[in-house]
Structure formats: C-alpha cells, structure tokens
Amino acid sequence: MSDRVAALVAHHSCALFEAEERGLRDELAAGFPQEQPLTADALWYADMTTGPDGHDVAVLDRLAEIEQRYGPDHLVTRFWVRARPTLLEAVGRTTDRLAVS
C-alpha cells in the first residue's frame, strides 16, 4: 500500500476527531499527513453517502444509522457528532463539484 493511500485511510471521514476521543491525535498527525481537501472531500463523500450494505444513502441518514448502531453514549457516536459539521461541508463541496462537472 502506498503512503498516500495509507494516509487517506487513516484520515478518512474526520478520523482526527475519533483519534482525539481515543487520546491518539498526536500519533495520527505524526504518522500520516493530511491529504489535500479535494481528495479528502471525495473520499469522505463516498464514505458518508454509502451505507453498510453498499447502497447509496443520504448523508444525514448515514449519520443517523451510525448513531443508532452504536448508541448515543458510545465513543464513535461522540466523535461523529463533533465531526458532523465538517463532514457535511465536505459532502456539500463534493456535491457542488459533481454538479458542475
């Protein structure tokens, strides 16, 4: 696996927020450079608009599914709540780019 792909996976969908929840922010930042916004946005868009079964899903439905799956007090839900505005911005930017192309 290339270093770039490893960094994309390490940072997918606001993983920095999860790393903070787990006390691993510095390790993530030191080990994997953050990808440029255009590529990161596209990856996050794909993650946030694809359900666990591989079908297309609206981003708000995807976030609701994650919260339902993990429960309101789970670490994963806490990080998604914090990441939500950033994820919605990334999905919005990618949606706009797709509409133009």
C-alpha positions as CSV (number, residue, x, y, z in Angstrom):
1,M,0.0,0.0,0.0
2,S,1.3,3.4,-0.8
3,D,1.9,6.0,1.9
4,R,-0.7,8.3,0.3
5,V,-3.4,5.6,0.4
6,A,-2.5,4.8,4.0
7,A,-2.8,8.5,4.9
8,L,-6.2,8.7,3.1
9,V,-7.5,5.7,5.0
10,A,-6.0,6.9,8.3
11,H,-7.8,10.3,8.0
12,H,-11.0,9.2,6.3
13,S,-14.2,10.9,7.4
14,C,-12.8,13.1,10.1
15,A,-10.8,10.3,11.8
16,L,-8.9,13.0,13.6
17,F,-12.0,13.6,15.8
18,E,-12.0,9.9,16.7
19,A,-8.3,9.9,17.4
20,E,-8.9,12.8,19.8
21,E,-11.6,10.8,21.6
22,R,-9.1,7.9,21.9
23,G,-6.2,10.2,23.0
24,L,-4.3,9.4,19.8
25,R,-4.5,12.8,17.9
26,D,-0.7,13.4,18.1
27,E,0.1,9.9,16.9
28,L,-2.3,10.1,13.9
29,A,-1.0,13.6,12.9
30,A,2.7,12.5,13.3
31,G,2.2,9.2,11.4
32,F,0.1,10.2,8.5
33,P,0.0,13.5,6.6
34,Q,-3.4,15.0,6.0
35,E,-4.5,14.8,2.3
36,Q,-5.4,17.8,0.3
37,P,-9.0,18.9,0.7
38,L,-10.2,17.9,-2.8
39,T,-9.2,14.3,-2.5
40,A,-10.2,14.0,1.2
41,D,-13.6,15.5,0.4
42,A,-14.2,13.0,-2.3
43,L,-13.3,10.1,0.0
44,W,-15.4,11.4,2.8
45,Y,-18.3,11.9,0.4
46,A,-18.0,8.3,-0.7
47,D,-18.0,7.1,2.9
48,M,-20.9,9.3,4.0
49,T,-23.1,8.5,1.1
50,T,-22.7,4.8,1.1
51,G,-24.5,2.6,3.6
52,P,-23.1,-0.5,5.3
53,D,-24.8,-2.6,2.6
54,G,-23.1,-0.7,-0.2
55,H,-26.2,1.2,-1.4
56,D,-26.4,4.9,-1.8
57,V,-27.7,6.8,1.2
58,A,-28.3,10.4,2.1
59,V,-25.5,11.7,4.4
60,L,-28.0,12.6,7.2
61,D,-29.4,9.1,7.1
62,R,-25.9,7.6,7.2
63,L,-25.0,9.6,10.3
64,A,-28.3,8.6,11.9
65,E,-27.6,4.9,11.1
66,I,-24.2,5.1,12.7
67,E,-25.7,6.7,15.9
68,Q,-28.4,4.1,16.0
69,R,-25.9,1.2,15.5
70,Y,-23.5,2.4,18.3
71,G,-25.9,4.1,20.7
72,P,-25.9,7.7,22.0
73,D,-23.1,7.3,24.6
74,H,-20.6,5.4,22.5
75,L,-17.2,6.9,21.7
76,V,-17.9,6.5,17.9
77,T,-21.2,8.4,18.2
78,R,-19.5,11.2,20.2
79,F,-16.9,11.7,17.5
80,W,-19.5,11.6,14.7
81,V,-21.5,14.3,16.5
82,R,-18.3,16.5,16.7
83,A,-17.4,15.7,13.1
84,R,-20.8,16.2,11.6
85,P,-20.4,19.9,10.5
86,T,-17.0,19.2,8.9
87,L,-18.4,16.1,7.1
88,L,-21.5,18.0,5.9
89,E,-19.2,20.7,4.5
90,A,-17.1,18.1,2.7
91,V,-20.1,16.3,1.3
92,G,-21.6,19.7,0.2
93,R,-18.3,20.7,-1.6
94,T,-18.2,17.4,-3.4
95,T,-21.8,17.5,-4.4
96,D,-21.2,21.0,-5.8
97,R,-18.2,19.8,-7.8
98,L,-20.1,16.9,-9.2
99,A,-23.0,19.1,-10.3
100,V,-20.5,21.4,-12.2
101,S,-18.7,18.5,-13.9
